[in-house]
Structures are given as structure tokens and as C-alpha cells.
Amino acid sequence: MENKFLQDITTYFKGIKAEWGKITWPEKNQVVVETIFVLAIVIAFTIFVYVIDLIFKFGLDLIVK
């Protein structure tokens, strides 16, 4: 049983080593462009949610008054 366990662990780590060699890392330029793109989307959605919040606040103020 213990021998089977060690074989399974050895096989697992050999598989990890084989898969690690298949990884393709993106170029630095691609990472920079995609990071800027993600930040732009986050900022755009933040502004959108803020504007929607202001609209609802204005509407609630009209209803309450």
C-alpha cells in the first residue's frame, strides 16, 4: 500500500513536470496591453455604476420630498 502511494505521487509529479514544459508565457507587450484594457473596463464600469447610483439617488430624493 505504501509503495503504491509513492508510485502515485511520483507519477503525479512527473505529470506536473511534463505539463509545465507545455506552458507558453505571453510576451511583455501583450501583458501590458491586456492590463491596460482591463483597467479601462474597470474604470468604465465604475463610472457607469456611479452614474446609475446618482440617478437612483436623485429619483429617491424626488419621491421622498
C-alpha positions in Angstrom: 0.0 0.0 0.0 2.8 2.4 0.9 4.7 1.5 -2.3 1.5 2.3 -4.4 1.2 5.6 -2.7 4.8 6.6 -3.5 4.3 5.4 -7.1 1.2 7.6 -7.4 3.0 10.6 -6.0 5.9 10.1 -8.4 3.6 9.7 -11.3 1.8 12.9 -10.3 4.9 15.0 -10.1 6.2 13.6 -13.4 2.9 14.7 -15.0 3.3 18.2 -13.5 6.8 18.4 -14.9 5.6 17.3 -18.3 2.7 19.8 -18.3 5.0 22.6 -17.0 7.1 22.3 -20.2 4.0 22.9 -22.4 3.2 26.3 -20.8 3.6 29.3 -23.2 4.0 32.6 -21.4 2.7 35.8 -23.0 5.0 38.5 -24.3 5.6 41.5 -22.1 3.8 43.8 -24.6 0.7 41.6 -24.6 0.6 41.6 -20.8 0.9 45.4 -20.7 -1.8 45.9 -23.4 -4.2 43.5 -21.7 -3.6 45.0 -18.3 -4.4 48.5 -19.6 -7.5 47.1 -21.3 -8.8 45.5 -18.1 -8.1 48.7 -16.1 -10.0 50.7 -18.7 -13.0 48.4 -18.4 -12.9 48.5 -14.6 -12.8 52.3 -14.7 -15.7 52.5 -17.3 -17.9 50.2 -15.2 -17.1 52.1 -12.0 -18.2 55.3 -13.7 -21.3 53.6 -15.1 -22.3 52.3 -11.6 -21.6 55.7 -10.1 -23.8 57.5 -12.6 -26.6 54.9 -12.1 -26.3 55.4 -8.3 -26.6 59.2 -8.8 -29.7 58.7 -10.9 -31.4 56.5 -8.3 -30.4 58.9 -5.6 -32.0 61.8 -7.5 -35.1 59.7 -8.1 -35.4 58.7 -4.5 -34.9 62.3 -3.4 -37.8 63.3 -5.6 -40.0 60.5 -4.2 -39.2 61.2 -0.5 -39.6 65.0 -0.8 
